[in-house]
């Protein structure tokens, strides 16, 4: 409304600032409410039916690409089978470190 103690030009500026502040406040509240609703939905129990599958897969054939079979060009699987699982685990670790390094490089170059 009009304030009797304020000149007309100051009163209009005050009303415009109030309207802008109210728009930003409403947008912030909408974002906060949307975030809360989505976070609650993320932890809601799912109502999916559990189904079981049984796969007949040899442990050594995980990650095998047909028609090549197990990729072992140096023959270590036959000469040192006890070290195969360790090498496979180390390979996974190195792959994950390499993926994190690439992601870090992308983030570093773009920011």
FENGI-V971428 format. One record per residue. RES is the residue in three letters. D_LAST is the distance of its C-alpha to the last C-alpha in Angstrom with 2 decimals. Layout:
BEGIN
RES;D_LAST
RES;D_LAST
END
This chain:
BEGIN
UNK;46.84
UNK;48.24
UNK;48.45
UNK;51.75
UNK;50.48
UNK;47.43
UNK;47.79
UNK;46.89
UNK;43.72
UNK;42.22
UNK;43.25
UNK;41.43
UNK;38.17
UNK;38.55
UNK;39.15
UNK;36.13
UNK;33.81
UNK;35.47
UNK;34.91
UNK;31.19
UNK;30.80
UNK;32.78
UNK;30.61
UNK;27.40
UNK;29.35
UNK;30.60
UNK;27.18
UNK;25.86
UNK;29.00
UNK;28.71
UNK;25.22
UNK;26.53
UNK;29.64
UNK;27.85
UNK;25.67
UNK;28.87
UNK;30.79
UNK;28.26
UNK;28.05
UNK;31.85
UNK;32.15
UNK;29.98
UNK;32.54
UNK;35.64
UNK;38.02
UNK;38.12
UNK;41.45
UNK;41.14
UNK;44.13
UNK;43.79
UNK;44.88
UNK;45.42
UNK;45.13
UNK;46.60
UNK;45.24
UNK;47.40
UNK;44.79
UNK;45.40
UNK;42.84
UNK;42.46
UNK;41.76
UNK;38.54
UNK;35.88
UNK;38.59
UNK;38.22
UNK;41.52
UNK;43.52
UNK;42.13
UNK;42.73
UNK;41.26
UNK;39.29
UNK;40.95
UNK;41.59
UNK;42.76
UNK;45.12
UNK;43.82
UNK;44.48
UNK;48.17
UNK;48.40
UNK;46.23
UNK;45.89
UNK;45.28
UNK;41.99
UNK;40.69
UNK;39.17
UNK;37.44
UNK;36.02
UNK;34.86
UNK;33.14
UNK;31.47
UNK;30.32
UNK;28.70
UNK;26.99
UNK;25.65
UNK;24.44
UNK;22.54
UNK;20.98
UNK;20.03
UNK;18.45
UNK;16.39
UNK;15.39
UNK;14.37
UNK;12.30
UNK;10.62
UNK;10.17
UNK;8.70
UNK;6.11
UNK;5.58
UNK;5.85
UNK;3.82
UNK;0.00
END
